[in-house]
Amino acid sequence: MTLTRNPFDAGGYSLADMTQAINILPNLYTRLGQIGLFRFEGVSQRSIVIEQREGVLSLLPSVPLGAPATVGTREQRSMRSFALPWIPHDDVILPADIQGMPALGLSDAADPLVEVMNRKLTLMRRKHAQTREYMEMNALRGIVKDGAGTTLYDYFTEFGLEKISIDFVFGTAGTNVQGKVRSVLRAMEDNLLGETMTTAHALVSSEFFDKLISHPKTEEAYKFFSAIPESTLVGWCGRAMKTLSPLIEQIEVDIMGCDLLHADDTPIRVLDRSLRDKGLGKGVRQGRIWAYVRDQRPWAGAAPPGAVYRFAPNWKEEHVLSHLADARGILQADGYKGYAKLYQPEADGVPSFREAACWAHLRRDFHDFWASTKSEIAREALDRIGKLYDIERDINGQTADVRHAARQKLSQPKVTAFFAWSEQQLLRIPGKSDLAKAFRYGLNRQEAFSLFLTDGRVAIDNNPAERALRPIANGWSLYTSFLSACKH
């Protein structure tokens, strides 16, 4: 006889449980998410205060709930209070979804409720991604809209800012399209008020794009560009590199001289005409790009962020050892075996680097296993690591001393408990499983995973290096025609 029950009487389906479940689902990055224009920070109240001072907008501590929105002006400063929009996503499980569901614990079938919940949560995660893209796109226009498309705030109006508009006049054949592009870039640079612009992205409608690429001046420029012999293009690049070499060398000396570096690598396709001449494929082989990154912003360091990229024809450790031959300090990286010699003591008994491991990499291993098996052990590992990241969010941007004190008080006990719990789990699971491999990866590098607890400058993960390589790993172009407003 088939048993029926109220499935929500069982544990695991409370609001907190389901919120945790959806939060650990992987992000569904949309185009704006891939570009990485926005960095999200949580706020604890339903209103925020934004100050405008000499043309710069800054987020200030929030006013108490229920306080009136005020405008104050003093020395070319103004402040506005904004209520944060609340755009919830709801879903339901209908009786038809779970009708005749067997009781939990039956061995003859998987729990249908789990499948229903996973499907519902995945759909809601997609809605979250769509809403985030919707809010980001409106933010680029300087407005805030609700889910119904109603404009809640127009920041140009709120702060009395003038919206700059440049008409490309595509209807006129003689329009200087290059000049229009330069005007857009200069308008952006002039309004940055001294801030550095490294990249400019142009997000346009399909109609605008069609008119742009079909304009006579654009077609003329493209014909000229495509007609340039490859040898000439290579010569231009060579001369440009020679001209920039002194600057590149100074940047490299500055960044590689830092005693705290992030490192990561990614494969890259490399043209090899000798392969094509021999009839071996399309004349493309695989090379490697390494990124060495300095990013002191999380601990309010004084040095500006920067990255050094080094190319190598393969993945051999000799390249890493050469890149870092003169560097010393702390290296935050993944478990690539090529770094191992850098962590070994030298003749004086001191290694070139102390290893700082990446918790995001470890978390990814547990997540992959949980996503395919719904393992409760993997889920608990994710929850335990997630609590460490909760602490990190609260201390991001604080000084190294503040971060160290908070980690000693809050994170140290959790890390110690995590590794003790990990050793216990290895006794319960198959030794050759991917879950066991994830546990061993962490336990074998326990000292490296704990280094961030003793030094407030060290990050919890290697995300700065991964972000530096993301444009290359995703295959985005590092060279453009004049139509693209990009600076690398």
Buried (B, 14 or more C-beta within 10 A) or exposed (E): EEEEEEBEEEEBBEEEEBEBBBEBBEEBBBEBBEBEEEEEEEEEEEBBBBBBEEEEEEEEEBBEEEEEEEEEEEEEEBBBBBBEBEBEBEEEBEEEBBEEBBEBEEEEEEBBBBEBBBEBBBEBBEBBBEBBBBBBBBBEEBBBBBEEEEEEBBBEEBBEBEEEEEEBEBEEEEBEBEEBBEBBBEEEBEEEEEEEEEEBEBEEEEEEEEBBEEBEBBEEBBEEEEEEEEEEEEEEEEEEEEEEEEEEEEBBEBBBEBEBBBBBBBEBEBEBEEBEEEEEEEBBBEBBBBBBBBBBEBBBBEEEEBBBBBEBEEBEBEBBBEBBEEBBEBBBBBBBEBBEBBBEEEEEEEBBBBBBBBBBBBBBBBBBBBBEBBBEBBBBBBEBBEEBBEBBEEBBEBBBEBBBBBBEEBBBEBBEEBBEBBEEBBEEBEEEEBBBEBBEBBEEBBEBBBBBBEBBBBBBBBBBBBBBBBBBBEEEEEEEEEBBBBEE
